[in-house]
Amino acid sequence: MAIHIKGDEIDALLVRYCAMTGQTNKSEAVRQALMAQINALSARESLSTRVGKVQAKAAAAGFVSTGEDLKPFFDEQWGEN
């Protein structure tokens, strides 16, 4: 399947990418750039994993949630009461 991408800015970005990577084949440069981005996005931790780590650290530090609404406290801290 062929893909045709038009645009001076896109071509300039591709030329710049090729210059930075030493790639001479534009199609291969696009393939490499897409694979690198896909790999980077796949390697990112999900939000739930990151939140779980924060919760585990808080629990290890002895933080216990009371279920109390903390908005009034934070509003006061920011001078928004």
Rosetta constraint file for C-alpha pairs under 8 A:
AtomPair CA 5 CA 10 HARMONIC 7.81 0.50
AtomPair CA 6 CA 10 HARMONIC 7.14 0.50
AtomPair CA 6 CA 11 HARMONIC 7.63 0.50
AtomPair CA 7 CA 11 HARMONIC 6.28 0.50
AtomPair CA 8 CA 12 HARMONIC 6.07 0.50
AtomPair CA 9 CA 13 HARMONIC 6.16 0.50
AtomPair CA 10 CA 14 HARMONIC 6.16 0.50
AtomPair CA 11 CA 15 HARMONIC 6.09 0.50
AtomPair CA 12 CA 16 HARMONIC 6.09 0.50
AtomPair CA 13 CA 17 HARMONIC 6.05 0.50
AtomPair CA 14 CA 18 HARMONIC 6.09 0.50
AtomPair CA 14 CA 26 HARMONIC 7.09 0.50
AtomPair CA 14 CA 29 HARMONIC 7.56 0.50
AtomPair CA 14 CA 30 HARMONIC 7.57 0.50
AtomPair CA 15 CA 19 HARMONIC 6.18 0.50
AtomPair CA 15 CA 26 HARMONIC 7.99 0.50
AtomPair CA 16 CA 20 HARMONIC 6.20 0.50
AtomPair CA 17 CA 21 HARMONIC 6.08 0.50
AtomPair CA 17 CA 23 HARMONIC 7.94 0.50
AtomPair CA 17 CA 29 HARMONIC 7.47 0.50
AtomPair CA 18 CA 22 HARMONIC 5.45 0.50
AtomPair CA 18 CA 23 HARMONIC 4.72 0.50
AtomPair CA 18 CA 24 HARMONIC 6.28 0.50
AtomPair CA 18 CA 25 HARMONIC 7.94 0.50
AtomPair CA 18 CA 26 HARMONIC 7.23 0.50
AtomPair CA 18 CA 29 HARMONIC 6.47 0.50
AtomPair CA 19 CA 23 HARMONIC 6.92 0.50
AtomPair CA 23 CA 28 HARMONIC 7.55 0.50
AtomPair CA 23 CA 29 HARMONIC 6.06 0.50
AtomPair CA 24 CA 29 HARMONIC 7.66 0.50
AtomPair CA 25 CA 29 HARMONIC 6.15 0.50
AtomPair CA 26 CA 30 HARMONIC 6.22 0.50
AtomPair CA 27 CA 31 HARMONIC 6.27 0.50
AtomPair CA 28 CA 32 HARMONIC 6.06 0.50
AtomPair CA 29 CA 33 HARMONIC 6.07 0.50
AtomPair CA 30 CA 34 HARMONIC 6.07 0.50
AtomPair CA 31 CA 35 HARMONIC 6.11 0.50
AtomPair CA 32 CA 36 HARMONIC 6.06 0.50
AtomPair CA 33 CA 37 HARMONIC 6.22 0.50
AtomPair CA 34 CA 38 HARMONIC 6.07 0.50
AtomPair CA 35 CA 39 HARMONIC 6.01 0.50
AtomPair CA 36 CA 40 HARMONIC 6.12 0.50
AtomPair CA 37 CA 41 HARMONIC 6.13 0.50
AtomPair CA 38 CA 42 HARMONIC 6.02 0.50
AtomPair CA 39 CA 43 HARMONIC 6.12 0.50
AtomPair CA 40 CA 44 HARMONIC 6.62 0.50
AtomPair CA 45 CA 49 HARMONIC 6.18 0.50
AtomPair CA 45 CA 50 HARMONIC 6.52 0.50
AtomPair CA 46 CA 50 HARMONIC 6.39 0.50
AtomPair CA 47 CA 51 HARMONIC 6.04 0.50
AtomPair CA 48 CA 52 HARMONIC 5.97 0.50
AtomPair CA 49 CA 53 HARMONIC 6.34 0.50
AtomPair CA 50 CA 54 HARMONIC 6.46 0.50
AtomPair CA 51 CA 55 HARMONIC 6.13 0.50
AtomPair CA 52 CA 56 HARMONIC 6.08 0.50
AtomPair CA 53 CA 57 HARMONIC 6.22 0.50
AtomPair CA 54 CA 58 HARMONIC 6.16 0.50
AtomPair CA 55 CA 59 HARMONIC 6.10 0.50
AtomPair CA 56 CA 60 HARMONIC 6.11 0.50
AtomPair CA 57 CA 61 HARMONIC 6.17 0.50
AtomPair CA 58 CA 62 HARMONIC 6.39 0.50
AtomPair CA 58 CA 63 HARMONIC 5.25 0.50
AtomPair CA 58 CA 64 HARMONIC 7.97 0.50
AtomPair CA 59 CA 63 HARMONIC 5.22 0.50
AtomPair CA 59 CA 64 HARMONIC 6.76 0.50
AtomPair CA 70 CA 74 HARMONIC 6.33 0.50
AtomPair CA 71 CA 75 HARMONIC 5.95 0.50
AtomPair CA 72 CA 76 HARMONIC 6.16 0.50
AtomPair CA 72 CA 81 HARMONIC 7.32 0.50
AtomPair CA 73 CA 77 HARMONIC 6.32 0.50
AtomPair CA 74 CA 78 HARMONIC 6.22 0.50
AtomPair CA 75 CA 79 HARMONIC 6.08 0.50
AtomPair CA 75 CA 80 HARMONIC 4.79 0.50
AtomPair CA 75 CA 81 HARMONIC 5.50 0.50
AtomPair CA 76 CA 80 HARMONIC 5.70 0.50
AtomPair CA 76 CA 81 HARMONIC 5.21 0.50
